[in-house]
Amino acid sequence: MTSFAFTDLLIGVGVAFFLEGLLFLASPSWMRRAMESTLAAPDRLLRIAGVISALGGLMLIWMVRH
């Protein structure tokens, strides 16, 4: 685990888990409703949201690194 990129990846995953945990801690009922609405959403909408989220994350990483 000496690779800088791998370390950054693990830090990013840790931050994501931390933030998700805070959401569950702050409002478990809201998170439950959000998950239920996600289950009801069509696959196409989830894919679009996934692409937008992934591209936004890449843009954020690029902006921080440059």
SULNOR-V530919 format. One record per backbone hydrogen bond with DSSP energy under -1.0 kcal/mol. NH is the residue of the N-H (numbers start at 1). CO is the residue of the C=O. E is the energy in kcal/mol with one decimal. If there is no record, write none. Layout:
NH;CO;E / NH;CO;E
//
This chain:
7;3;-2.1 / 8;4;-2.4 / 9;5;-2.2 / 10;6;-2.3 / 11;7;-2.3 / 12;8;-2.5 / 13;9;-2.4 / 14;10;-2.3 / 15;11;-2.5 / 16;12;-2.3 / 17;13;-2.5 / 18;14;-2.4 / 19;15;-2.7 / 20;16;-2.4 / 21;17;-2.5 / 22;18;-2.1 / 23;19;-1.9 / 24;20;-2.1 / 25;21;-2.4 / 26;22;-2.8 / 27;23;-2.4 / 31;27;-2.1 / 32;28;-2.2 / 33;29;-2.2 / 34;30;-2.4 / 35;31;-2.4 / 36;32;-2.2 / 37;33;-2.4 / 38;34;-1.8 / 39;35;-2.2 / 40;36;-1.4 / 46;42;-1.8 / 47;43;-2.6 / 48;44;-2.2 / 49;45;-2.4 / 50;46;-2.3 / 51;47;-2.5 / 52;48;-2.5 / 53;49;-2.4 / 54;50;-2.6 / 55;51;-2.7 / 56;52;-2.4 / 57;53;-2.4 / 58;54;-2.4 / 59;55;-2.5 / 60;56;-2.3 / 61;57;-2.4 / 62;58;-2.6 / 63;59;-2.6 / 64;60;-2.2 / 65;61;-2.3 / 66;62;-1.6
//
